[in-house]
Amino acid sequence: MKNIVLFCAAGMSTSLLVSKMQAAAREMNFDCTIQAYSLNDLKEKGADADCILLGPQVRYQKDKVTAAYPDKPVAVIDMRLYGTDFQRMVWRHLFDLTHGLQPGEHPRLMSYSAFAALCGKKSGVRAVAHAIGQNPVAIIIPCHLIIPKETMTRIEEIERQAENSLFGTDGLILDPTLDFGEYRYGKDLKKFLLTGE
């Protein structure tokens, strides 16, 4: 079970958001606890968190929180947390890429065009890509798994070549020089997330 902790100035302004996130988690069958606290409780409550979210009013503390917990994902809650029906549909499909995997299964990379087809919007690649870019909780909804088609093709080519080698695909890692595309929190974090999975 994931433990998601939100911090704001007093721990009260995020309580409505927590209620909505808990409802969304139940709807998606995502097993987690979501709680809100004052930033003053960071030392005590942050240690047990799997993910730390900061309210917009304490965004200036992000570097300090990241330094205190370098091994935990830390993000600032975007004021645009609510999306259109289309965006929420795209985000749901993104969420399903990693949540609900069977034991031993790993999340898979997809090209924007393949993901648009998965969403039932094969001819709407740009609209789907835009919705991916608007994902307000990228740490929970894994938009980093969607990459440019050219990069996906290159990865598939590398995997095919590796299968014919002595070691096969065991131990094969992603080439960090590949272009993995844009990411809300920067290309470097996207590259880090992909090469770490």
Backbone bond lengths (Angstrom), bond angles and torsions (degrees), N, CA, C in turn:
res aa  C-N    CA-C-N  psi(-1)  N-CA   C-N-CA  omega(-1)  CA-C   N-CA-C  phi
1 M - - - 1.448 - - 1.531 108.39 -
2 K 1.329 116.52 129.07 1.459 122.39 179.24 1.524 110.00 -81.00
3 N 1.319 115.57 143.77 1.455 122.00 178.18 1.524 108.05 -113.99
4 I 1.329 116.53 106.56 1.455 122.86 -179.28 1.521 107.86 -102.27
5 V 1.325 116.64 124.56 1.460 121.10 -176.94 1.523 109.38 -121.11
6 L 1.336 114.81 128.39 1.457 122.03 177.35 1.515 108.40 -104.87
7 F 1.334 115.76 137.31 1.453 120.75 176.68 1.525 109.23 -123.02
8 C 1.322 115.72 136.78 1.458 120.96 173.97 1.527 107.40 -138.16
9 A 1.323 116.84 -170.77 1.461 120.33 -175.62 1.529 111.86 -60.14
10 A 1.333 117.93 -45.42 1.465 120.26 -177.72 1.526 113.50 -123.91
11 G 1.327 118.27 -5.48 1.460 120.98 -179.37 1.506 113.62 85.18
12 M 1.329 117.24 0.96 1.465 119.51 -177.49 1.521 112.72 -101.61
13 S 1.340 117.33 -35.94 1.465 118.73 -174.43 1.515 112.51 -68.30
14 T 1.323 117.71 -20.46 1.462 120.35 179.49 1.526 112.43 -91.93
15 S 1.328 118.26 -1.84 1.467 119.65 -176.01 1.528 112.33 -63.27
16 L 1.336 118.62 -38.16 1.466 121.16 176.56 1.524 109.93 -64.55
17 L 1.317 115.67 -41.82 1.457 119.92 178.38 1.528 110.59 -63.00
18 V 1.329 117.10 -40.87 1.462 121.11 177.96 1.523 110.17 -58.97
19 S 1.330 116.41 -44.23 1.470 120.16 179.23 1.523 110.81 -59.29
20 K 1.328 116.70 -43.40 1.462 120.36 179.84 1.528 111.24 -68.29
21 M 1.321 117.06 -38.83 1.467 120.30 178.64 1.526 110.71 -66.83
22 Q 1.337 116.99 -39.21 1.464 120.44 177.92 1.530 110.47 -63.69
23 A 1.328 116.38 -41.78 1.467 120.23 178.37 1.528 110.46 -63.52
24 A 1.336 116.24 -42.97 1.468 120.03 179.03 1.524 110.95 -64.96
25 A 1.331 117.25 -39.78 1.468 120.92 178.90 1.528 110.77 -63.27
26 R 1.337 116.18 -41.42 1.474 119.29 177.50 1.521 110.55 -63.35
27 E 1.323 116.22 -43.78 1.462 121.13 -179.67 1.524 111.31 -60.63
28 M 1.333 116.83 -34.40 1.462 121.83 -178.77 1.527 112.48 -91.78
29 N 1.338 117.42 1.56 1.467 121.82 -176.05 1.520 112.04 56.45
30 F 1.335 116.01 39.57 1.460 122.46 178.65 1.519 107.84 -96.40
31 D 1.316 116.50 114.05 1.462 123.15 -175.52 1.529 110.04 -78.83
32 C 1.329 116.36 104.56 1.458 120.03 -178.19 1.528 110.82 -157.97
33 T 1.324 114.13 163.43 1.459 119.97 168.69 1.523 106.14 -111.73
34 I 1.310 116.52 140.45 1.458 121.93 179.34 1.518 106.97 -131.38
35 Q 1.323 116.36 121.12 1.456 120.99 -177.36 1.517 110.10 -136.91
36 A 1.326 116.57 155.55 1.461 122.28 178.56 1.522 109.80 -120.22
37 Y 1.322 114.95 140.56 1.457 121.33 179.38 1.523 109.72 -141.28
38 S 1.313 114.29 166.58 1.455 121.30 171.67 1.526 108.04 -71.65
39 L 1.315 116.51 148.42 1.461 120.76 177.50 1.531 110.65 -60.05
40 N 1.328 116.73 -23.19 1.471 120.52 176.56 1.532 111.63 -63.08
41 D 1.336 118.01 -21.17 1.465 122.80 -179.50 1.529 112.81 -92.53
42 L 1.326 116.61 9.23 1.464 121.09 -174.96 1.527 112.88 -55.23
43 K 1.319 117.42 -47.96 1.463 120.31 -176.11 1.530 111.27 -60.47
44 E 1.324 116.38 -42.57 1.467 121.14 -177.63 1.528 112.43 -76.10
45 K 1.326 117.26 -46.15 1.469 121.35 -172.75 1.529 113.37 -90.68
46 G 1.326 117.29 -24.86 1.462 120.48 -177.52 1.519 113.21 -70.46
47 A 1.323 116.70 -28.70 1.463 120.56 -176.23 1.527 112.41 -61.80
48 D 1.341 117.37 -33.97 1.465 121.22 -177.90 1.525 113.56 -91.62
49 A 1.322 117.28 -1.63 1.461 120.74 -176.02 1.526 111.71 -77.50
50 D 1.327 116.09 143.18 1.461 120.94 170.19 1.517 110.08 -89.38
51 C 1.313 115.34 -24.31 1.459 122.43 -178.01 1.527 107.55 -148.75
52 I 1.322 117.91 134.69 1.459 122.47 179.71 1.525 108.91 -116.12
53 L 1.325 115.28 124.56 1.466 121.47 176.72 1.521 108.25 -114.87
54 L 1.320 116.22 138.16 1.458 121.70 179.78 1.519 110.44 -110.33
55 G 1.319 116.21 137.04 1.460 120.99 175.05 1.519 109.77 -65.22
56 P 1.334 117.61 152.95 1.468 120.83 -177.47 1.525 113.30 -56.90
57 Q 1.339 117.10 -31.55 1.462 119.43 -177.05 1.532 112.98 -72.26
58 V 1.338 118.04 -13.72 1.470 120.39 176.84 1.527 111.50 -117.83
59 R 1.329 116.15 23.51 1.471 120.32 -179.44 1.526 111.93 -58.57
60 Y 1.334 116.96 -28.65 1.459 120.93 -179.44 1.536 111.74 -64.99
61 Q 1.330 118.57 -12.36 1.459 122.88 -179.94 1.533 113.07 -93.47
62 K 1.328 117.12 1.62 1.470 120.45 -174.28 1.532 112.83 -57.08
63 D 1.327 117.74 -45.45 1.467 119.89 -179.29 1.530 111.23 -62.46
64 K 1.324 116.37 -40.23 1.466 120.94 179.61 1.537 110.77 -64.51
65 V 1.335 116.31 -43.39 1.467 120.52 -179.67 1.529 110.27 -67.39
66 T 1.319 116.68 -42.03 1.466 120.88 178.50 1.527 110.81 -61.97
67 A 1.320 116.66 -39.78 1.470 120.48 177.83 1.525 110.99 -66.28
68 A 1.335 117.07 -37.17 1.465 121.03 -179.90 1.527 111.68 -70.52
69 Y 1.344 116.82 -32.17 1.467 121.88 -178.21 1.532 110.05 -131.78
70 P 1.336 117.28 69.64 1.474 119.79 -176.16 1.528 114.31 -66.28
71 D 1.334 117.83 -18.26 1.462 120.92 -178.45 1.522 112.91 -93.32
72 K 1.337 117.31 3.48 1.469 120.97 -178.28 1.529 109.76 -117.14
73 P 1.333 117.04 141.99 1.468 119.03 174.28 1.529 109.63 -66.37
74 V 1.323 116.54 131.75 1.466 122.69 178.84 1.521 107.09 -127.75
75 A 1.337 116.61 130.40 1.464 120.31 178.74 1.521 109.27 -144.52
76 V 1.326 114.42 155.88 1.463 121.27 175.31 1.522 107.63 -93.47
77 I 1.322 116.65 133.16 1.466 120.93 178.48 1.517 108.30 -68.99
78 D 1.303 114.57 124.71 1.456 120.94 178.97 1.517 109.28 -75.98
79 M 1.319 116.14 141.79 1.463 119.69 178.48 1.531 111.21 -65.28
80 R 1.323 117.32 -19.58 1.468 120.94 -178.59 1.517 110.44 -95.64
81 L 1.309 117.55 51.46 1.456 121.64 -175.13 1.528 112.50 -70.04
82 Y 1.299 117.82 -20.85 1.457 120.33 -175.72 1.518 109.47 -101.00
83 G 1.327 116.21 136.35 1.451 120.72 -177.08 1.514 111.88 -119.34
84 T 1.316 114.61 176.89 1.462 121.12 176.76 1.528 108.35 -74.59
85 D 1.314 116.70 170.96 1.467 120.33 176.55 1.527 110.61 -58.38
86 F 1.327 116.07 -41.00 1.462 120.83 179.89 1.532 110.38 -63.15
87 Q 1.342 117.18 -47.08 1.460 120.50 179.32 1.528 111.25 -61.12
88 R 1.324 116.40 -44.38 1.463 119.57 -179.73 1.530 111.04 -63.15
89 M 1.332 117.80 -35.25 1.468 121.17 176.59 1.537 109.75 -63.72
90 V 1.326 116.78 -45.09 1.467 120.87 178.96 1.529 109.78 -63.54
91 W 1.328 116.79 -44.20 1.468 120.40 -179.24 1.524 111.28 -64.38
92 R 1.324 117.17 -34.75 1.463 120.56 177.90 1.536 110.42 -63.65
93 H 1.328 115.74 -43.26 1.466 119.69 177.78 1.532 110.64 -64.69
94 L 1.331 117.15 -38.62 1.464 120.16 175.76 1.525 110.70 -61.26
95 F 1.323 115.52 -46.73 1.468 121.45 -179.91 1.523 110.31 -56.72
96 D 1.321 116.38 -41.95 1.460 121.11 -177.10 1.537 113.24 -68.06
97 L 1.344 117.55 -15.22 1.464 119.83 178.79 1.523 111.99 -64.99
98 T 1.324 117.74 -30.32 1.464 119.74 -177.30 1.515 113.62 -118.45
99 H 1.296 118.32 -23.88 1.461 120.96 -176.76 1.528 108.66 -95.61
100 G 1.307 115.17 132.78 1.459 119.33 -177.10 1.515 112.73 93.38
101 L 1.346 116.96 9.44 1.464 119.51 175.79 1.529 109.19 -69.65
102 Q 1.295 115.65 148.18 1.457 121.21 176.30 1.532 109.02 -76.19
103 P 1.346 117.98 155.01 1.468 119.76 177.37 1.527 110.53 -54.71
104 G 1.324 115.24 133.23 1.462 120.70 -179.07 1.518 113.96 90.31
105 E 1.326 117.50 -16.43 1.463 120.70 177.39 1.527 109.65 -78.48
106 H 1.309 115.90 147.34 1.455 121.24 178.74 1.522 109.26 -117.56
107 P 1.331 116.90 148.72 1.464 118.29 176.47 1.524 109.52 -62.69
108 R 1.313 116.28 149.09 1.457 118.48 -178.02 1.521 110.53 -115.12
109 L 1.312 114.49 149.41 1.453 120.92 175.46 1.524 108.64 -78.00
110 M 1.315 115.64 150.28 1.471 120.74 176.56 1.514 108.82 -141.37
111 S 1.313 115.78 150.11 1.461 119.78 173.00 1.527 108.24 -78.91
112 Y 1.324 115.58 160.29 1.470 120.02 177.95 1.529 110.89 -58.72
113 S 1.343 116.96 -40.08 1.465 118.94 -178.17 1.532 111.20 -69.26
114 A 1.346 117.99 -39.97 1.465 120.20 177.84 1.525 110.66 -66.12
115 F 1.330 116.29 -37.93 1.464 119.28 179.11 1.525 110.80 -68.47
116 A 1.340 117.33 -38.31 1.468 120.33 177.24 1.527 109.77 -61.01
117 A 1.350 117.18 -40.58 1.460 120.61 177.47 1.528 110.59 -64.70
118 L 1.338 117.62 -39.53 1.460 121.56 177.06 1.534 111.05 -60.37
119 C 1.323 115.75 -34.59 1.468 121.17 178.81 1.531 112.16 -79.17
120 G 1.335 117.10 -3.28 1.459 120.34 -177.74 1.510 112.71 79.37
121 K 1.330 117.10 20.25 1.467 122.62 -177.41 1.524 110.10 -128.61
122 K 1.334 116.00 51.06 1.462 121.79 -174.80 1.527 113.21 -52.28
123 S 1.332 117.27 -37.74 1.466 119.52 -178.86 1.533 111.92 -88.70
124 G 1.323 117.35 0.50 1.465 120.69 -178.27 1.513 113.50 -111.19
125 V 1.343 116.41 43.51 1.468 120.44 -175.87 1.527 111.08 -58.53
126 R 1.324 117.39 -43.77 1.477 119.49 -178.32 1.519 111.69 -64.92
127 A 1.318 117.58 -40.73 1.465 120.62 179.48 1.530 110.25 -65.81
128 V 1.329 116.49 -41.34 1.466 120.61 178.12 1.530 109.43 -65.35
129 A 1.330 117.38 -43.48 1.470 121.05 178.85 1.528 110.50 -60.81
130 H 1.323 116.51 -40.18 1.474 120.05 178.16 1.530 110.55 -63.52
131 A 1.327 117.43 -43.38 1.472 121.08 178.12 1.528 110.48 -62.61
132 I 1.332 116.83 -39.06 1.468 120.68 176.90 1.527 109.19 -60.00
133 G 1.319 116.37 -44.13 1.458 121.23 180.00 1.520 113.55 -65.71
134 Q 1.313 117.66 -22.06 1.462 122.17 179.87 1.522 112.85 -91.13
135 N 1.325 117.63 1.96 1.466 122.36 -179.68 1.530 109.68 -54.72
136 P 1.340 118.26 115.07 1.468 120.59 -174.63 1.523 114.37 -82.23
137 V 1.294 118.71 -14.90 1.467 121.07 -178.70 1.527 108.83 -129.65
138 A 1.324 114.56 66.65 1.466 120.94 -173.54 1.520 113.17 -62.80
139 I 1.312 117.69 -20.27 1.455 119.43 179.11 1.526 110.49 -74.32
140 I 1.319 117.20 -31.28 1.464 121.31 -178.91 1.520 110.88 -93.17
141 I 1.326 116.61 -40.73 1.468 121.84 179.67 1.532 106.53 -102.36
142 P 1.329 117.95 109.45 1.466 122.84 -165.74 1.521 116.22 -77.95
143 C 1.323 117.03 71.15 1.461 119.35 -179.09 1.527 112.34 -69.79
144 H 1.343 118.44 -13.47 1.460 120.77 179.69 1.524 112.63 -67.62
145 L 1.339 117.67 -13.40 1.469 120.39 -179.16 1.530 112.68 -79.17
146 I 1.327 117.16 -8.15 1.466 121.29 179.91 1.522 107.80 -98.47
147 I 1.329 115.39 121.93 1.464 120.84 -173.42 1.534 109.88 -130.12
148 P 1.343 116.72 164.92 1.472 119.04 178.89 1.531 112.30 -59.96
149 K 1.328 115.17 147.81 1.470 121.25 -177.53 1.531 111.62 -59.16
150 E 1.329 117.10 -38.51 1.462 120.66 -179.12 1.535 110.47 -61.99
151 T 1.328 116.91 -39.55 1.459 121.10 179.08 1.524 110.38 -69.17
152 M 1.329 116.47 -40.92 1.466 120.47 178.55 1.523 110.30 -61.65
153 T 1.331 116.52 -42.14 1.465 121.26 178.11 1.523 110.46 -61.93
154 R 1.331 117.11 -42.50 1.478 121.25 179.72 1.532 110.36 -64.74
155 I 1.329 118.14 -41.37 1.467 121.54 178.71 1.533 110.27 -63.01
156 E 1.326 116.86 -43.48 1.464 120.50 178.77 1.525 111.04 -62.57
157 E 1.330 116.14 -37.83 1.466 120.72 178.22 1.536 110.14 -65.45
158 I 1.320 117.52 -43.48 1.470 121.93 178.14 1.529 110.20 -61.92
159 E 1.338 117.09 -42.29 1.469 120.73 179.28 1.523 111.26 -63.39
160 R 1.340 117.04 -41.48 1.470 120.19 178.44 1.528 110.82 -62.23
161 Q 1.331 116.29 -42.82 1.470 120.19 178.66 1.524 110.75 -64.77
162 A 1.328 116.47 -39.58 1.466 120.81 -178.67 1.527 111.39 -66.66
163 E 1.336 117.26 -34.88 1.467 120.70 -179.74 1.523 111.34 -60.78
164 N 1.332 116.62 -29.51 1.461 121.28 -179.23 1.525 112.48 -88.70
165 S 1.335 116.79 0.10 1.464 119.54 -179.61 1.521 110.56 -90.19
166 L 1.306 116.05 175.16 1.462 122.27 -178.68 1.523 112.19 -60.53
167 F 1.327 117.59 -39.12 1.465 121.31 -175.09 1.528 113.68 -96.63
168 G 1.297 118.10 -6.82 1.462 120.52 -178.49 1.515 111.15 64.96
169 T 1.312 116.45 -146.84 1.470 119.79 -177.62 1.524 112.36 -93.51
170 D 1.345 118.15 1.22 1.474 120.55 177.23 1.518 109.67 -61.63
171 G 1.314 116.21 128.29 1.460 121.13 177.20 1.510 113.98 78.44
172 L 1.322 117.56 4.81 1.457 121.01 179.32 1.519 109.41 -67.75
173 I 1.333 117.51 129.82 1.468 121.00 179.20 1.524 109.35 -118.74
174 L 1.316 115.58 158.41 1.460 120.08 179.46 1.520 110.53 -72.07
175 D 1.296 115.93 138.91 1.454 122.04 177.03 1.526 108.41 -75.14
176 P 1.338 118.56 114.46 1.463 120.00 -176.65 1.527 114.00 -68.19
177 T 1.347 118.23 -8.44 1.459 119.35 178.12 1.527 112.04 -83.60
178 L 1.347 117.13 -8.74 1.463 120.25 177.68 1.527 110.21 -67.24
179 D 1.323 116.70 151.15 1.465 121.40 176.54 1.521 108.22 -86.29
180 F 1.335 116.90 108.29 1.453 121.58 -178.82 1.531 112.18 -90.42
181 G 1.306 117.43 0.89 1.458 120.92 177.53 1.517 113.24 89.08
182 E 1.319 114.73 -176.46 1.463 122.11 -177.36 1.519 111.20 -78.09
183 Y 1.334 115.48 161.69 1.465 122.41 178.88 1.525 107.75 -153.94
184 R 1.309 115.41 141.33 1.468 121.53 -176.74 1.529 112.58 -52.03
185 Y 1.329 117.08 -36.96 1.465 121.04 -176.85 1.527 112.18 -102.63
186 G 1.321 117.22 16.64 1.458 121.69 175.60 1.519 113.32 105.31
187 K 1.328 114.99 147.99 1.466 121.68 -179.00 1.521 112.48 -60.37
188 D 1.337 116.96 -35.67 1.467 119.33 -177.93 1.519 111.88 -64.79
189 L 1.345 117.85 -40.15 1.464 120.09 178.86 1.533 109.99 -67.92
190 K 1.337 117.40 -38.27 1.466 120.39 177.89 1.525 109.75 -61.14
191 K 1.330 116.04 -45.54 1.462 120.74 179.52 1.529 110.26 -62.00
192 F 1.333 116.41 -41.50 1.474 121.07 178.64 1.528 110.75 -62.35
193 L 1.336 117.04 -45.94 1.459 120.48 -179.47 1.519 112.32 -63.04
194 L 1.328 116.49 -39.69 1.459 120.16 -178.53 1.514 112.37 -72.78
195 T 1.308 117.65 -41.98 1.458 119.07 -177.67 1.517 111.32 -76.45
196 G 1.344 117.10 -14.21 1.457 120.95 177.84 1.514 113.21 -91.12
197 E 1.345 118.52 -12.26 1.481 121.12 -177.67 1.502 111.17 -89.50
